[in-house]
Structures are given as C-alpha cells and as structure tokens.
Amino acid sequence: MAAESIGYPQFTHVGIYFTLVGRLVCYLPTENLSLYPKMIKLKYIFSLLTVEMFFLPYQAEISRANPSCFLLLIDQSGSMEDPFGKGDPTQPRKADGVADVVNRLLQNMIIRCAKTEGVRDYYYIGAIGYGGQVRRGFGAGPAEQDLVPISKISSSPIRVEDRTRKTADGAGGIVEEKIKFPIWFDPVANSGTPMCEALSLAEEMCQRWTTAHPSSFPPTVINITDGEATDGDPLPIAEKVKSIAAEDGSTLLFNVHLSSVKSTPIEFPDNEETLPDKFARLLFAMSSTLPDHIRNAAQQEGYKITENSRGFVFNADMVSLIRFLEIGTRPSQLR
C-alpha cells in the first residue's frame, strides 16, 4: 500500500517517505523502550533522525502548478510625506520613493516570469496600504481584491508613464533615454499608522493562501514602514502571521524601516544589541530569520550574514530599500 494512501506524511521536495514500520514506531512510548526488541528501538531512533535531518523547509519548487505569493504592506501614514534624509532637497518624499520602488519591483517580477508564450503565473501578488484607511489591492483593480496572478498584474497597470533615465553611451559618457514606466501603485500619505489592522488582514490573506496551496512555497510578507503603529502592539499579530505554516515551512515576515534622517542603514542584523531603540528592537522581533536561499543571495551581494540574520533593515534609504526588496523576493527554485 502506498504511504500517501493511508495518510503518512510525504516530503516530496526531498524524496523522503516514512515506511509503515518506521511510522508506527514513532508512536511507541519512549519510557518503555526496554520492552521492545533492539531492532524496533533502532527503527524508532532512525525515524526521528530522518525527520530532523531531511525535512528542510523552504525547498518547494515554484511553478505554475505550485505558485508562491508575495504580500506587500505599505505604510501610507502622514509621515510618509517627509523626504528620505530631511534637509536634503534632492531626496524624494518617502511615499513617492516607495511607490517607484514597488512599481519597479513588480516590473522586474513580471520580467522574471516572462516566457515566449507570455507571463507565467509563478507568483500571486498582493498589497495592503495602511494610513487613513487600510486598503488591499492595486490601483487598477477593485478596492477589495486579494492576491492577484502576476499575468493579470502585467496586463493591467493604472497607466504607463514616459520617463527618462541616464545610461552609459558606450564612449565614456552619459546620455538620457526615454523609457515606458508602468504604474500599478500610486503614492499616498495621510493620517496615522494602523499597522496592527494591516497585519491582521495579512494574516487572513496568508491563511487563505496556505489552505488553498498547502504544498506551495510559503507566503512572503514584506512590511515597509517609517514609524510606530498607532493602533496597538503589532508583535502578537506578527507572531500569528509567522505561525501560518504550509508543508514547506512557515510564512516569512520581513520588515523595512524607512529613515527620515541621514543615517547608516542597519541591514540583516542577527541580534538586537546593535539596534538603537525600542522600536527597532520591536521590528527585529517581528522579523523572520532568513531561509538558506535568501541568506545565500545576501552573502553574494556582499552582506555580512549569519545563520541568525533576520529579514530586517533599519534606517533604510532608497538604495538599501531597493536592494532589500530584490534579495527578499528572489525565488528558491523557479521552474
């Protein structure tokens, strides 16, 4: 009889199956092992070692049949009117900078999923803006849309703007060229910071996703904020989000704190001792430890990373925000 036909756990991403004997032995009481033959004891120990050694999380292959999801939580409070680095007139408003970075991120993810026949739905993407109200969805869709397939996002920007960018001319100089820049997300900045309400909505959306896609790579939630929550303590709700588990692991929650002052960003810390204040330590506690593939990606980009590094940046400027989102959304195994 096949193992899966009688409800045995199945670790398809590492090719491990429990045998009938090994599975039954897992339920033998440890305090009475002296009553069982030596072979049974060995099988018991082996089954425990199998679980410990071979159940590696965050290894699920991402495909059209087994997509993953990304959920962006974006602070739209009144303080997002402030520029990155107060007093520097060359810096954009945080709301404008975040909107540009998110739109560029979506465009890059679309390119990542583009094949000759079109955009493949490797990802479903969602956004929750929180400020004067908590609103999910992108500007082009209905006010209460949930996670959206990347192919639909590709085909439905709010508008396409004409912009210019500077590029090398091949002869040692710089020239400006016109480009088309699709817009899915517009800047908003007003009122307070209802982060707890936004996290609660993220919890609901991630729970629905993992229920519908139990074998998929777990959801990744990225919270971008410039200030403390004005509607309570977000840590208990963040813990609930991180506890939502699929077969391949628990939901990942990463946090980016945007700075209004010129300050060196603290990127991917592995402890709270280097953090300057209570708010920074709170966001650190809310953040997930980096899984292997993201840890490796960060190391390749030159970051000093340890096994305890978390998906968190404090005092982020535009450059560190862009780099963080690029690393945090890299796929584990894309097919």
C-alpha positions in Angstrom: 0.0 0.0 0.0 1.4 3.4 -0.9 2.3 5.6 2.1 0.2 8.6 1.0 -2.9 6.5 0.6 -3.1 5.9 4.3 -2.2 9.4 5.4 1.5 9.2 6.0 3.5 12.4 5.8 5.1 12.9 2.4 8.2 15.1 1.9 8.2 15.4 -1.8 10.8 18.1 -2.1 13.5 15.8 -0.6 12.1 12.5 -1.7 11.6 11.1 1.8 8.7 8.8 2.8 8.1 7.1 6.1 7.9 3.3 5.9 5.0 1.6 7.6 7.1 0.2 10.4 9.0 3.5 10.9 5.8 5.4 11.1 4.2 3.1 13.7 7.4 3.1 15.8 7.2 6.9 16.1 4.2 6.4 18.4 5.9 3.9 20.8 6.3 5.4 24.3 9.9 6.2 24.9 9.8 5.4 28.6 9.2 1.7 27.8 11.8 1.2 25.1 13.4 -1.6 27.1 10.3 -3.7 26.4 10.8 -3.6 22.7 13.3 -5.6 20.6 16.6 -3.9 19.7 15.6 -3.6 16.1 12.4 -1.7 17.0 14.5 0.7 19.1 16.8 1.3 16.2 13.9 2.0 13.8 12.5 4.4 16.3 15.7 6.4 16.6 16.2 6.3 12.8 12.7 7.7 12.2 13.4 10.6 14.5 16.8 11.3 12.8 15.1 11.2 9.4 12.7 13.9 10.4 15.4 16.1 11.9 17.9 15.7 9.1 15.8 15.6 6.0 12.8 17.8 6.5 14.4 21.0 5.1 11.9 23.9 4.9 11.7 26.5 2.1 12.7 24.0 -0.6 9.5 23.7 -2.6 9.8 24.3 -6.3 7.8 27.3 -7.6 5.9 26.5 -10.8 2.5 27.4 -12.4 1.0 24.3 -10.8 2.6 25.2 -7.5 2.9 29.0 -7.3 4.0 31.2 -4.4 2.8 34.5 -3.1 4.2 37.9 -2.0 2.3 40.4 0.1 3.5 44.0 0.4 2.3 46.0 3.4 3.0 49.7 2.7 2.8 52.5 5.3 0.7 55.4 3.9 0.6 57.5 7.0 1.1 61.3 7.1 4.8 61.0 7.9 5.4 59.4 4.5 5.2 63.0 3.2 8.7 63.5 4.7 11.7 63.1 2.4 14.4 60.5 2.8 17.0 62.4 4.7 15.4 65.6 6.0 17.1 68.7 4.8 18.3 67.2 1.6 16.2 68.8 -1.3 17.5 66.1 -3.7 15.7 63.3 -1.9 12.2 62.3 -2.8 9.2 62.0 -0.4 9.2 58.6 1.2 5.7 57.9 -0.3 7.0 58.7 -3.8 10.2 56.7 -3.4 8.3 53.6 -2.1 5.8 53.8 -4.9 8.5 53.9 -7.5 10.4 51.1 -5.9 7.3 48.9 -5.7 6.4 49.6 -9.3 9.9 48.7 -10.4 9.8 45.6 -8.3 6.5 44.5 -10.0 8.0 45.1 -13.4 11.1 43.0 -12.6 9.0 40.2 -11.2 6.9 40.2 -14.4 10.1 40.0 -16.5 11.3 37.1 -14.3 8.1 35.2 -15.1 8.0 36.1 -18.8 8.4 33.3 -21.3 7.9 33.1 -25.1 4.2 32.3 -24.7 3.6 35.0 -22.2 3.8 35.7 -18.5 3.6 32.5 -16.4 1.8 32.7 -13.1 4.6 31.6 -10.8 3.6 34.3 -8.3 0.4 35.8 -6.9 1.0 39.3 -5.6 -1.0 41.4 -3.1 -0.7 44.8 -1.5 -2.1 46.4 1.6 -1.8 50.1 2.1 -2.3 51.4 5.6 -2.8 55.1 6.6 -6.0 57.0 6.6 -7.6 53.6 5.8 -6.5 50.0 5.4 -6.9 49.1 1.8 -5.9 46.0 -0.1 -5.2 45.8 -3.8 -3.5 47.8 -6.5 -4.9 51.0 -8.0 -6.1 49.3 -11.2 -8.3 46.7 -9.5 -11.3 46.7 -7.2 -10.8 48.1 -3.8 -11.0 44.7 -2.1 -9.1 42.5 -4.5 -6.9 39.8 -2.8 -3.8 38.1 -4.2 -3.6 38.6 -8.0 -1.8 36.4 -10.5 1.3 38.1 -11.9 0.0 37.7 -15.5 -3.1 39.9 -14.6 -0.9 42.5 -12.9 1.2 42.6 -16.1 -1.8 43.3 -18.3 -3.5 45.9 -16.0 -1.3 48.8 -14.9 -3.2 52.0 -13.9 -1.2 53.9 -16.6 2.1 53.9 -18.4 4.3 57.0 -18.0 7.0 58.4 -20.2 10.2 58.8 -18.1 13.9 59.3 -18.7 16.8 57.5 -17.3 20.6 58.1 -17.6 22.6 55.4 -19.2 26.2 54.9 -20.5 26.7 55.9 -24.1 29.5 53.4 -24.7 32.1 56.1 -25.2 32.6 57.1 -21.5 29.7 59.5 -21.4 26.2 59.5 -20.0 23.0 60.1 -22.1 19.4 60.3 -21.2 17.0 57.9 -22.8 13.2 57.8 -22.8 11.5 54.7 -21.3 8.0 53.5 -20.6 7.3 53.0 -16.9 4.1 51.1 -15.9 2.4 52.3 -12.7 0.4 49.9 -10.5 0.8 51.7 -7.2 0.4 55.4 -6.5 1.9 57.3 -3.5 -0.4 58.1 -0.6 0.4 59.8 2.7 -2.2 60.8 5.3 -3.3 60.2 8.9 -2.0 57.5 11.3 -0.2 54.1 11.1 -2.7 51.3 11.6 -0.1 48.6 11.3 -1.9 46.1 13.5 -5.0 46.2 11.3 -2.9 45.7 8.2 -1.1 42.8 9.8 -4.4 41.2 10.8 -5.6 41.5 7.2 -2.3 39.9 6.0 -2.9 37.1 8.5 -6.3 36.4 6.9 -4.9 36.5 3.4 -2.0 34.2 4.1 -4.2 31.8 5.9 -6.5 31.5 2.9 -3.5 31.1 0.6 -1.9 28.3 2.6 -5.2 26.5 2.9 -5.7 26.6 -0.8 -2.0 25.9 -1.6 -0.7 23.6 1.2 2.3 22.3 -0.8 3.5 25.7 -2.2 6.5 27.7 -1.0 5.2 29.6 2.0 3.9 33.2 1.6 6.4 36.1 2.0 5.1 39.3 3.6 7.2 42.5 3.4 6.2 45.4 5.7 7.5 48.8 4.7 7.1 51.5 7.3 8.6 54.7 8.7 7.1 54.8 12.1 5.4 53.0 15.1 2.0 51.6 15.0 -0.8 53.9 16.2 -3.3 51.1 16.8 -1.6 48.9 19.4 1.2 46.4 19.7 1.9 44.7 16.4 4.2 42.0 17.8 1.5 39.4 18.8 -0.2 39.8 15.4 3.2 39.5 13.6 3.8 36.2 15.5 0.4 34.9 14.3 1.4 35.8 10.7 4.7 33.9 11.1 2.9 30.9 12.6 0.9 30.3 9.5 2.5 27.2 8.0 2.4 25.3 4.8 4.0 21.9 4.3 7.2 23.6 3.2 7.6 25.9 6.2 6.1 28.9 7.9 5.1 32.3 6.5 8.1 34.7 6.1 7.6 38.2 7.5 10.3 40.8 6.7 10.3 44.4 7.8 11.9 47.6 6.3 12.1 50.8 8.4 12.5 53.9 6.3 14.6 56.7 7.6 13.8 60.4 7.6 17.4 61.3 8.6 20.8 60.7 7.1 21.9 57.6 8.9 23.8 54.4 8.1 21.2 51.6 7.5 21.4 48.5 9.7 20.8 45.6 7.3 20.0 42.0 8.1 21.1 42.1 11.8 21.4 38.9 13.8 20.8 40.3 17.2 19.2 43.3 18.8 22.3 44.7 20.5 23.3 46.9 17.6 19.8 48.4 17.3 19.4 52.0 18.7 15.9 52.0 20.3 12.9 50.1 21.4 11.1 50.5 18.1 14.0 49.0 16.2 14.1 46.0 18.5 10.4 45.6 18.1 10.7 45.3 14.3 13.6 43.0 14.7 11.5 40.7 16.9 8.7 40.8 14.3 11.0 39.7 11.5 11.7 36.1 10.3 15.1 34.5 10.3 16.4 34.4 6.7 16.0 31.0 4.9 19.0 29.5 3.3 18.4 30.7 -0.3 17.9 34.3 0.8 20.8 34.2 3.1 23.0 32.9 0.3 21.7 35.7 -2.0 22.5 38.3 0.6 26.0 36.9 1.0 26.5 37.0 -2.8 25.6 40.7 -2.7 28.4 41.3 -0.1 26.3 41.5 3.1 27.7 40.0 6.3 25.2 37.3 7.1 25.0 34.7 9.8 22.6 31.8 10.5 20.6 34.1 12.8 20.3 37.1 10.4 16.8 38.3 10.1 14.8 39.9 7.2 15.0 43.4 8.6 16.6 46.8 7.7 16.5 49.8 10.0 17.0 53.3 8.7 16.7 52.3 5.1 17.4 54.8 2.4 16.3 54.4 -1.3 19.3 52.2 -2.2 19.0 49.8 0.7 15.2 49.6 0.2 15.8 48.6 -3.5 18.5 46.0 -2.6 16.4 44.5 0.3 13.3 44.0 -1.9 15.4 42.5 -4.7 17.0 40.0 -2.3 13.8 39.3 -0.3 11.8 38.4 -3.4 14.4 36.1 -5.1 12.8 32.7 -5.7 14.1 29.5 -4.1 13.5 27.1 -7.1 11.7 28.5 -10.1 10.6 26.2 -12.9 
